[in-house]
């Protein structure tokens, strides 16, 4: 048996575990232990593969040049798969407590575990077809999570989610087919596989960018994201931090740097037009977040804006910008997941969801709001946090291209971020609550521990980023010269 | 003590306040007295450590580099120039901590106050010690954020409004500063303050843009016009010790940043200096002018700080203008910074003592209180004389140095504008005297109908000791200026100025010019303030503030401007948000109405009516009218196409086409 088959293990194992979970009828405690251990074991598998095997690949099924399921482990896969696995572990602990309010945990955990497998499939995909396959599967497995509460609103949002996702994937498929017809090859190779300059490349690139961009909440295809806030908080945090949106970004990164290559994209000139959409995303997300009363919707629009930062870094096509984009992918994931967890903790403990209701909860939930404030300051990009570092690289990358307007836009967006995030902390800590007695009741332990752990990761990434920075810089050198 | 490695001591200085803030928070949860004692010991210990470094700094500077923090490492440097700032910061923080333990007894949330107080201390020290622009920026931002909870400590409506203005200005200023740093790094590829000096000259005109962006960022903190709008709001809102820190130290961090930028980075240039001169004069004038109208003690002192910062900015501008003769401007700047730190803190502490007893800050409410409070009167008198520049007090020395620098520039260049500048200088000094007289006489001399002169109040030791230390320092520095001048000699080396200054401060010339402005100020007080602003007579008097209805920079310019921009952007971006959806819904509705449009057509049909009755069967021509629509028609067409007839028909057509293709290819 080919030793490379071990790549399949972390992808298939969750599927099997999910089948077992849906077949058997666990009680609450057993189910929690089962789910938690499955995800932790998966994490161990991923770490094992990364550590002992380095870069391996596997042709799972190869029918012809096009229909080829190909898995590969390279630096970008290691990055994304580790990020996903670690954050999944924390989310599972969090959801064990949170889902007590939401009921139907069995169905939730089944699809939760399955989505982990699918995301790892995306991470380990070695060519566009495999990526596309798991991408579509991702939509399917996250759909039951989105409509979990089965209310009318949830069903409507779920329908919208499906339509957007499938429409986007179809456009991406069109791009893939055009591409295959020219190059006869869809494998990911650092630096790209294209040579020469053909007009059709422009169409292929733009359609793939937009197609995958739907999942990455590119304006104007972003409306599904705020609507998906009806989902329970672990789902929202997962959707907005790790699985869905970052998969879209991951796919775009693969297309831009591992299929086309930076020079080819520059030659097609597509990046000039697409950057307009990205700039609108950045500004619109930050701006409209100011108008939202509901805390989760505010964070959703914030996500749209932050994903714009990452897409900007990808489209600038130089090493600094790429480093900034990948750093921000990591930083935004940890920050956003903390922010969502804190908001979810507030909803779980007190039932409050609006800006106007949260006066003074800093006194009753101090640890939660402290972690929220630390993450909020990181997102604004104030040193010495990790958000500052990714912003620095993005701005330097933009200046290298000679575009002075882009750092200015990033800073305007940072100001808007401060304007919509800081009032939450200020209302929580420095405003007197409205005639309610202060019962010091912080979030339950199972929710608090992931929040604290991820906040600590955020702080460490800000103070000692060199470990991750060097890794990403290696990735950048591989991909560009 | 001398055996301690100065590098290690430098590290301790930075670490102690940070750890101390956390420890004091936890100790405070157990017992308040314990925490107060801990805080006093901690700040005192830090002060002692810093003092011990004096002997090493005299000889050479101390540098420490810690790699890997924040990616580029922490680069700290201490030379005599920075030492002045660091030592004074430590001293004032020590004295204010002692004062706060008395002052805050009537406040809530003391633990939180001390936590953020010490974090501000730590970050301020970091600013003065940083030798790398990113470290400086980091500490600068931390300081802005950690001073916010001090300002809104009372948590009432006014504090929140002041805090909001403060925070927005601080964050915006920080972001503009960051833009400058982005550009700077892009062009010079380094952010070490020493290295930038070498490469800065080669980068061309972009250096003006960078200098302006960075000066904007620091200028928000220093209170330069037109970025000063947070100053008069934040000072009255904060508790008195926090106001003292704000005016005394935090404003100086902005000045420090501008000094570093303009001088050490080699951006000393005629264009930059002239604009700084103009802004400095405007700030100086407006601060003094507006201070005369105010009735709130702290707000008078806040505008006074703004005015004094204006003096320092004028000094910085003069440094650039004077080229080789700029030693005198530099000495003036540093001396005035030292003086302002001392006397402003003394005045705020005195105002705080009044507030502790009366809980009132308006001079209309506290008139006549200080008539028989001897200790307080003396402290206030010393502080006021210091700002006014009365000979014998420290302000006299620094004001004269700056005035001399200005006259030097007049000698070198002459010209209309510099003469106007000289005029503004003298008038602003007069304003200083005027508003201080207003304050002093209203509170300490006049009789009023509030029966409060009889309220007894003893200035307790914890407030008295810091104030007296500062008062003694004022007189000492005023009477014996050589002490400070020697220190500044060493500090000036950082600016490549090596000639020492030999000045006779108590010459007849200087004393005369000082008395001219004091006299002018007294005249302004008598004829303007007493005549115009003071209403009522005898013991029943009050002051009015006619400036309240004037054009307010914040309310009449900034807020409407940003509101308009906000509304326009919201409109455009909301359109983008819903744009795709509205488009699709619009197309959908359009298509729906299009397809559901009724189609009328007439159809001729032959109908056979056959009735069971044999004789009657006739063929009729009917024209019937149908109403139908496209959807129906489409359905009908689809139905028809699926029928067998049509299938065979189509099959036949396809066969014929194949035949034709085969025949002709």
Interface residues (C-beta under 8 A of the other chain):
Chain A: X219 X220 X221 X222 X223 X280 X283 X284 X287 X288 X291 X377 X380 X382 X383 X384 X389 X392 X395 X396 X399 X400 X404 X407 X408 X411 X414 X415 X418 X419 X422 X426 X429 X430 X431 X432 X462 X463 X464 X465 X466 X469
Chain B: X68 X69 X70 X71 X134 X137 X138 X141 X142 X145 X149 X152 X155 X160 X163 X167 X168 X171 X172 X174 X175 X176 X178 X179 X182 X183 X185 X186 X569 X570 X573 X574 X576 X577 X578 X579 X580 X581
